[in-house]
Amino acid sequence: MPPRPRSFAFCGGAYGDEGKGRLVDQYVSDYAKQGPVVVYRDNGGSNAGHTVAFDNTKVALHQLLSGTFIKGVTTILGKGMVLHPGDLLEEIATVKAATGGTVPAKILIDEMAVVLLDTHRAYEAVLQDFQTGNRGTTGRGISPAYVDVLLRHPIRMRDLKPFNKEKITKHYRLYQAMCAGLGQKLAEKEVLTLAGPKQVIGSEAAFLKRVQAQAAELEQFISGVFDVLQRAWTDKKTACVFEKGQGIGLDVRWGVYPDFTASETTFSGIFSSTEGIVNPRDIEIRAGVIKATYMSSVGIRKLPSAMDEALAHQIREDADEYGATTKRPRDVVHIDIPSLSFFAKVGDVTHLVATHMDIVYKDTPIKVCVSYTKNGKTVPYRPDQKYLNTVKPVFKQFAPWDVVALRKAKTRAELPVAARKYIAFLEKAIGVPMLMITTGPKREEGILL
């Protein structure tokens, strides 16, 4: 069966923060000029950060999707997401402020999406105080919200419409008891908010009042989305774009412990979140997004392809390598082919997108880890820190290219020779064709190959 035309999915091809958001935004912008577009996300929550730049505006989105700024587009926050009502309202307000008071796209929140509350963030903080096993979290309560699903007591968006006071009261009391069991008082805990100032959980009555007020504002967006999605997927004239959160290297199955997220970051999560409507194998383009000349990540993992800190610092500043959500400085290392090949395989990607092609420096070769050795033998990548500590990287160097000439190019043939050779190397080494490169942060600074 041929793939469904006009369907595109983008995921992080490494450890997240590769620039997926602006690519989704670009595709949605292009296809919105031709007809209807639906954008769908199936995993994560406010731990994701997608920066979108257009005109003179630059906005970091978290739970909202990258097509939010494009009029006429329908965005769906899917069943597989965990959504924080307060952060979501703050984000909607930020979009309105950037656009003169309106949200250009239509926002639909699946009634089956999981509600993430301040109680989840408080419990995550209590766990962090109790033990070090909670290292690597963003402090956004993502894991406890997903655990609620596994333990069969999640709050879902339809519990906010109408407001289910009894269920949310039981939720508060459960988390109150769990925090007390670890020696802390839930009501006294302070947690992160998207707006900046920390939020005190407060008493049961104060908590219920806050959540109920948030629910009243969000009601207009919450609905069943099954029929909407089914119609869109069946109608081949509608472009369907799927936006993943985080990256394959942070997947709960493929990440290096403890630096992973609680959701499925590969395309496989689309199948369950859409309740079988969309089989990811039917999506025409499934692109893994990578950074062209280096890799970055946040956490305690130690990757074999370590970089000199002076160069890492320069890249961090020039490429703004700070988390869009957490603002944490990212670790910067040389690009690592063994890991990228592994991620492309387990992520079932059909294409690559290489961002940050403009991050090169005159007279500084691009250093690429092309393989690992252990005891004199070539060995593969494995998502196991103890194993990675035992391997040695083998490097190959590539000549840098002229950035001015790169930015003037409109086609692959017009790229500097060194850039063309490097792209061809990545395609062969990772085993996946290159769909697109980016030459800067703005929507229009990209070249389809």
For each residue, the residues with C-beta under 8 A, 3 or more apart:
1: 282
2:
3: 7 281 282 283 284
4: 7 233 236 240 282 283 284
5: 236 284
6: 31 236 237 238 239 240 284
7: 3 4 239 240 241 242 282 283 284 285
8: 27 239 240 241 242 283 284 285 287
9: 241 242 243 244 267 270 280 283 285 286 287
10: 20 23 24 27 241 242 243 244 287 289 353
11: 20 244 247 248 265 266 267 286 287 288 289 347 349
12: 15 16 17 18 20 244 246 247 248 249 250 265 288 289
13: 18 247 248 288 289 290 340 343 344 347 349 352 353
14: 18 247 248 249 290 291 295 297 339 340 343
15: 12 247 249 250 295 296 297 298 299
16: 12 48 245 246 247 249 250 265 297
17: 12 49 247 296 298 321 323 324 330
18: 12 13 14 247 289 290 291 355
19: 22 23 51 289 291 355 356 438 441
20: 10 11 12 23 24 50 66 243 244 289
21: 24 25 49 50 51 52 61 66 243
22: 19 25 26 50 51 52 53 66 438 441 442 443
23: 10 19 20 26 27 287 289 353 355 436 438 446
24: 10 20 21 27 28 39 50 65 66 67 241 243
25: 21 22 28 29 52 54 66 67 69 70 443
26: 22 23 29 30 443 444 446
27: 8 10 23 24 30 31 239 241
28: 24 25 31 32 37 39 66 67 70 73 239 241
29: 25 26 32 33 67 70 443
30: 26 27 33 34
31: 6 27 28 34 35 37 239 241
32: 28 29 35 37 67 70 71 72 73 239
33: 29 30
34: 30 31 239
35: 31 32 237 238 239
36: 72 74 232 235 237 238 239
37: 28 31 32 67 70 72 73 74 238 239 240 241
38: 73 74 75 76 228 229 232 238 239 240 241
39: 24 28 65 66 67 73 74 75 76 105 241 242 243
40: 65 75 76 78 229 240 241 242 243 270 274 278
41: 44 65 76 77 78 81 242 243 244 245
42: 78 79 80 81 242 244 264 269 270 272 273 274
43: 80 81 244 245 246 263 264 265 269 273
44: 41 47 48 81 82 142 244 245 246 261 263 265
45: 48 62 63 81 82 83 84 116 140 142 145 245
46: 62 63 83 84 87 88 116 140 142 194 325
47: 44 62 138 140 142 245 246 261 325
48: 16 44 45 62 63 245 246 325
49: 17 21 60 61 62 323 324 325 326
50: 20 21 22 24 60 61 62 65 66 243 324
51: 19 21 22 58 59 60 61 324 441
52: 21 22 25 58 59 60 61 66 69 443
53: 22 57 58 59 441 442 443
54: 25 57 69 442 443
55:
56:
57: 53 54 98
58: 51 52 53 441
59: 51 52 53 69 94 95 98
60: 49 50 51 52 324 325
61: 21 49 50 51 52 64 65 66 68 91 95
62: 45 46 47 48 49 50 87 91 194 324 325
63: 45 46 48 77 81 83 84 87 88 91
64: 61 68 75 77 88 91 92 95 107
65: 24 39 40 41 50 61 68 75 76 77 105 243
66: 20 21 22 24 25 28 39 50 52 61 243
67: 24 25 28 29 32 37 39 70 73 75 105 241
68: 61 64 65 73 75 95 103 104 105 107
69: 25 52 54 59 95 98 99 104 105
70: 25 28 29 32 37 67 73 104 105
71: 32 104 105
72: 32 36 37 104 105
73: 28 32 37 38 39 67 68 70 104 105 106
74: 36 37 38 39 105 106 108 228 232
75: 38 39 40 64 65 67 68 105 106 107 108
76: 38 39 40 41 65 108 109 110 225 228 229
77: 41 63 64 65 81 83 107 108 109 110 113
78: 40 41 42 81 110 113 225 273 274
79: 42 110 112 113 272 273 274 275
80: 42 43 113 263 264 269 272 273
81: 41 42 43 44 45 63 77 78 110 113 114 273
82: 44 45 113 114 115 116 141 142 145 146 263
83: 45 46 63 77 88 109 113 114 115 116 157
84: 45 46 63 87 88 115 116 117 140 141 194
85: 88 89 115 117 160 211 214 215 218
86: 89 90 118 193 194 199 210 214
87: 46 62 63 84 90 91 193 194
88: 46 63 64 83 84 85 91 92 218
89: 85 86 92 93 214 217 218
90: 86 87 93 94 193 194 195
91: 61 62 63 64 87 88 94 95 194
92: 64 88 89 95 96 103 107
93: 89 90 96 97
94: 59 90 91 97 98
95: 59 61 64 68 69 91 92 98 99 103
96: 92 93 99 100 101 102 103
97: 93 94 101
98: 57 59 69 94 95
99: 69 95 96 102 103 104
100: 96
101: 96 97
102: 96 99
103: 68 92 95 96 99 107
104: 68 69 70 71 72 73 99
105: 39 65 67 68 69 70 71 72 73 74 75
106: 73 74 75
107: 64 68 75 77 92 103 221
108: 74 75 76 77 221 223 225 228
109: 76 77 83 113 157 218 221 222 223
110: 76 77 78 79 81 113 157 223 224 225
111: 156 157 158 161 222 223 224 225
112: 79 156 157 158
113: 77 78 79 80 81 82 83 109 110 156 157
114: 81 82 83 145 146 148 149 154 155 156 157
115: 82 83 84 85 145 154 155 156 157 159 160
116: 45 46 82 83 84 120 121 140 141 142 145
117: 84 85 120 121 141 145 155 171 211
118: 86 121 122 141 191 199 201 207
119: 122 123 141 171 172 175 186 201 207
120: 116 117 123 124 141 142 144 145 148 175
121: 116 117 118 124 125 139 140 141 144 191 192
122: 118 119 125 126 141 175 179 186 189 191 201
123: 119 120 126 127 141 144 175 178 179 186
124: 120 121 127 128 134 137 139 141 143 144
125: 121 122 128 129 139 189 191
126: 122 123 129 130 178 179 182 184 189
127: 123 124 130 131 133 134 182
128: 124 125 131 132 134 135 137
129: 125 126 182 184
130: 126 127 182 183
131: 127 128 134
132: 128 135
133: 127 258
134: 124 127 128 131 137 143 258
135: 128 132 258 299 300
136: 258 259 260 299 300
137: 124 128 134 140 142 143
138: 47 142 323 325 326
139: 121 124 125 191 192 326
140: 45 46 47 84 116 121 137 192 325
141: 82 84 116 117 118 119 120 121 122 123 124 144 145 191
142: 44 45 46 47 82 116 120 137 138 145 146 261 262 263
143: 124 134 137 146 147 261 262
144: 120 121 123 124 141 147 148
145: 45 82 114 115 116 117 120 141 142 148 149 154 262
146: 82 114 142 143 149 150 262 263
147: 143 144 150 151 262
148: 114 120 144 145 151 153 154 155
149: 114 145 146 152 154
150: 146 147
151: 147 148
152: 149
153: 148 171 174
154: 114 115 145 148 149
155: 114 115 117 148 159 160 164 167 168 171
156: 111 112 113 114 115 159
157: 83 109 110 111 112 113 114 115 160 161 218 222
158: 111 112 161 222
159: 115 155 156 163 164 167 168
160: 85 115 155 157 163 164 211 214 215 218 219 222
161: 111 157 158 215 218 219 222
162:
163: 159 160 168 211 212 215 216
164: 155 159 160 167 168
165: 168 169 208 212
166: 169 170
167: 155 159 164 170 171
168: 155 159 163 164 165 171 172 208 211
169: 165 166 172 173 204 208
170: 166 167 173 174
171: 117 119 153 155 167 168 174 175
172: 119 168 169 175 176 186 204 207 208
173: 169 170 176 177 204
174: 153 170 171 177 178
175: 119 120 122 123 171 172 178 179 186
176: 172 173 179 180 186 187 204
177: 173 174 180 181
178: 123 126 174 175 181 182
179: 122 123 126 175 176 182 184 185 186 189
180: 176 177 183 184 185 186
181: 177 178
182: 126 127 129 130 178 179
183: 130 180
184: 126 129 179 180 188 189
185: 179 180 188 189
186: 119 122 123 172 175 176 179 180 189 201
187: 176 200 201 202 203 204
188: 184 185 200 201
189: 122 125 126 179 184 185 186 200 201
190: 198 199 200 201
191: 118 121 122 125 139 141 198 199 201
192: 121 139 140 198 199
193: 86 87 90 196 197 198 199
194: 46 62 84 86 87 90 91
195: 90
196: 193
197: 193
198: 190 191 192 193
199: 86 118 190 191 192 193
200: 187 188 189 190
201: 118 119 122 186 187 188 189 190 191 207
202: 187 206 207 210
203: 187 206 207
204: 169 172 173 176 187 207 208
205: 208 209
206: 202 203 209 210
207: 118 119 172 201 202 203 204 210 211
208: 165 168 169 172 204 205 211 212
209: 205 206 212 213
210: 86 202 206 207 213 214
211: 85 117 160 163 168 207 208 214 215
212: 163 165 208 209 215 216
213: 209 210 216 217
214: 85 86 89 160 210 211 217 218
215: 85 160 161 163 211 212 218 219
216: 163 212 213 219
217: 89 213 214 220
218: 85 88 89 109 157 160 161 214 215 221 222
219: 160 161 215 216 222
220: 217
221: 107 108 109 218
222: 109 111 157 158 160 161 218 219
223: 108 109 110 111
224: 110 111 227
225: 76 78 108 110 111 228 229
226: 229 230 275 277
227: 224 230 231
228: 38 74 76 108 225 231 232
229: 38 40 76 225 226 232 233 274 277 278
230: 226 227 233 234 277
231: 227 228 234 235
232: 36 38 74 228 229 235 238 240
233: 4 229 230 238 240 274 277 278
234: 230 231
235: 36 231 232 238
236: 4 5 6
237: 6 35 36
238: 6 35 36 37 38 232 233 235
239: 6 7 8 27 28 31 32 34 35 36 37 38
240: 4 6 7 8 37 38 40 232 233 278 283
241: 7 8 9 10 24 27 28 31 37 38 39 40 67
242: 7 8 9 10 39 40 41 42 267 270 278 280 283
243: 9 10 20 21 24 39 40 41 50 65 66
244: 9 10 11 12 20 41 42 43 44 265 266 267 269
245: 16 41 43 44 45 47 48 261 263 265
246: 12 16 43 44 47 48 250 251 261 263 265
247: 11 12 13 14 15 16 17 18 250 251 265 343
248: 11 12 13 14 251 254 265 266 288 343 346 347
249: 12 14 15 16 254 255 256 297 339 343 383
250: 12 15 16 246 247 255 259 260 261 265
251: 246 247 248 254 255 260 261 264 265 266 346
252: 255 260 261 262 263 264
253: 264 346
254: 248 249 251 260 265 266 342 343 346 347 383
255: 249 250 251 252 259 260 261 383
256: 249 259 260 299 301 383 384 385 388
257: 260 383 384 385
258: 133 134 135 136 299 300
259: 136 250 255 256 297 298 299 300 301
260: 136 250 251 252 254 255 256 257
261: 44 47 142 143 245 246 250 251 252 255 265
262: 142 143 145 146 147 252
263: 43 44 80 82 142 146 245 246 252 269
264: 42 43 80 251 252 253 268 269 272
265: 11 12 16 43 44 244 245 246 247 248 250 251 254 261 269
266: 11 244 248 251 254 269 346 347 348
267: 9 11 242 244 270 280 283 286 347 348 349
268: 264 271 272 280 348
269: 42 43 80 244 263 264 265 266 272 273
270: 9 40 42 242 267 273 274 278 280 283
271: 268 274 276 278 279 280
272: 42 79 80 264 268 269 275 276
273: 42 43 78 79 80 81 269 270
274: 40 42 78 79 229 233 270 271 277 278
275: 79 226 272
276: 271 272 279
277: 226 229 230 233 274
278: 40 229 233 240 242 270 271 274 282 283
279: 271 276 282
280: 9 242 267 268 270 271 283 286 348
281: 3 348
282: 1 3 4 7 278 279
283: 3 4 7 8 9 240 242 267 270 278 280 286
284: 3 4 5 6 7 8
285: 7 8 9 350 351 435
286: 9 11 267 280 283 347 348 349 350 351
287: 8 9 10 11 23 349 350 351 352 353 435 436
288: 11 12 13 248 343 344 347 349 351 352 353 432
289: 10 11 12 13 18 19 20 23 352 353 355
290: 13 14 18 295 335 340 352 353 354 355
291: 14 18 19 294 295 296 335 354 355 356 359
292: 335 354 355 356 357 359 422 426 437
293: 335 356 357 359 360 366
294: 291 307 315 332 333 334 335 356 359
295: 14 15 290 291 303 305 332 333 334 335 336 339
296: 15 17 291 315 316 321 330 331 332 333
297: 14 15 16 249 259 301 303 330 331 333
298: 15 17 259 323 326 328 329 330 331
299: 15 135 136 256 258 259 331
300: 135 136 258 259
301: 256 259 297 385 388
302: 306 385 388 389
303: 295 297 306 331 333 336 339 388
304: 336 369 372 388 391 392 393
305: 295 333 334 335 336 369 393 395
306: 302 303 333 334
307: 294 311 312 332 333 334 367
308: 311 312
309: 312 313
310: 313 314
311: 307 308 314 315 332 364
312: 307 308 309 315 316 331 332 333
313: 309 310 316 317
314: 310 311 317 318 361
315: 294 296 311 312 318 319 321 332 359
316: 296 312 313 319 321 322 329 330 332
317: 313 314 320 321
318: 314 315 359
319: 315 316 356 359
320: 317
321: 17 296 315 316 317 329 330 332
322: 316 327 328 329 330
323: 17 49 138 298 326 327 328 330
324: 17 49 50 51 60 62
325: 46 47 48 49 60 62 138 140
326: 49 138 139 298 323
327: 322 323
328: 298 322 323
329: 298 316 321 322
330: 17 296 297 298 316 321 322 323
331: 296 297 298 299 303 312
332: 294 295 296 307 311 312 315 316 321
333: 294 295 296 297 303 305 306 307 312 336
334: 294 295 305 306 307 367 368 369 393 395
335: 290 291 292 293 294 295 305 340 366 368 369
336: 295 303 304 305 333 339 340 369 381 393
337: 340 341 368 369 370 371 429 430
338: 341 342 369 371 372 380 381
339: 14 249 295 303 336 342 343 381
340: 13 14 290 335 336 337 343 344 430
341: 337 338 344 345 381 429 430 431
342: 254 338 339 345 346 380 381 382 383
343: 13 14 247 248 249 254 288 339 340 346 347 349
344: 13 288 340 341 347 349 352 430 431 432
345: 341 342 348
346: 248 251 253 254 266 342 343
347: 11 13 248 254 266 267 286 288 343 344
348: 266 267 268 280 281 286 345
349: 11 13 267 286 287 288 343 344 352 432
350: 285 286 287 432
351: 285 286 287 288 432 433 434 435
352: 13 287 288 289 290 344 349 426 427 430 432 433 434 435
353: 10 13 23 287 288 289 290 434 435 436 437 438
354: 290 291 292 357 423 426 434 436 437 438
355: 18 19 23 289 290 291 292 437 438
356: 19 291 292 293 294 319 359 438
357: 292 293 354 360 406 419 437 438 439
358: 403 406 407 438 439 440
359: 291 292 293 294 315 318 319 356
360: 293 357 364 366 400 401 403
361: 314 364 400
362: 400
363: 400
364: 311 360 361 400
365: 397 398 399 400
366: 293 335 360 397 398 399 400 422
367: 307 334 395 396 397
368: 334 335 337 395 396 397 398 425
369: 304 305 334 335 336 337 338 372 393 394 395
370: 337 394 395 396 429
371: 337 338 378 393 394
372: 304 338 369 378 379 380 381 391 392 393 394
373: 376 377 378 379 391 392 394
374: 377 379 390 391 392
375:
376: 373
377: 373 374
378: 371 372 373 394
379: 372 373 374 391
380: 338 342 372
381: 336 338 339 341 342 372 388
382: 342 387 388
383: 249 254 255 256 257 342
384: 256 257 387 388
385: 256 257 301 302 388 389
386: 389 390
387: 382 384 390 391
388: 256 301 302 303 304 381 382 384 385 391
389: 302 385 386
390: 374 386 387
391: 304 372 373 374 379 387 388
392: 304 372 373 374
393: 304 305 334 336 369 371 372
394: 369 370 371 372 373 378
395: 305 334 367 368 369 370
396: 367 368 370
397: 365 366 367 368
398: 365 366 368 418 421 422 425
399: 365 366 418
400: 360 361 362 363 364 365 366 418
401: 360 405 406 415 416 417 418 419 422
402: 405 406 416
403: 358 360 406 407
404: 407 408
405: 401 402 408 409 415 416
406: 357 358 401 402 403 409 415 416 419 439
407: 358 403 404 439 440 445
408: 404 405 414
409: 405 406 414 415 416 439 447
410: 414 447
411: 414 415 447
412: 415 420 423 447 449
413:
414: 408 409 410 411
415: 401 405 406 409 411 412 419 420 423 447
416: 401 402 405 406 409 419 420
417: 401 420 421
418: 398 399 400 401 421 422
419: 357 401 406 415 416 422 423
420: 412 415 416 417 423 424
421: 398 417 418 424 425
422: 292 366 398 401 418 419 425 426
423: 354 412 415 419 420 426 427 434 437 449
424: 420 421 427 428
425: 368 398 421 422 428 429
426: 292 352 354 422 423 429 430 434
427: 352 423 424 430 431 432 433 434
428: 424 425 431
429: 337 341 370 425 426
430: 337 340 341 344 352 426 427
431: 341 344 427 428
432: 288 344 349 350 351 352 427
433: 351 352 427
434: 351 352 353 354 423 426 427 437 449
435: 285 287 351 352 353 448 449
436: 23 287 353 354 446 447 448 449
437: 292 353 354 355 357 423 434 446 447 449
438: 19 22 23 353 354 355 356 357 358 441 445 446 447
439: 357 358 406 407 409 445 446 447
440: 358 407 445
441: 19 22 51 53 58 438 445
442: 22 53 54 445
443: 22 25 26 29 52 53 54 446
444: 26
445: 407 438 439 440 441 442
446: 23 26 436 437 438 439 443
447: 409 410 411 412 415 436 437 438 439
448: 435 436
449: 412 423 434 435 436 437
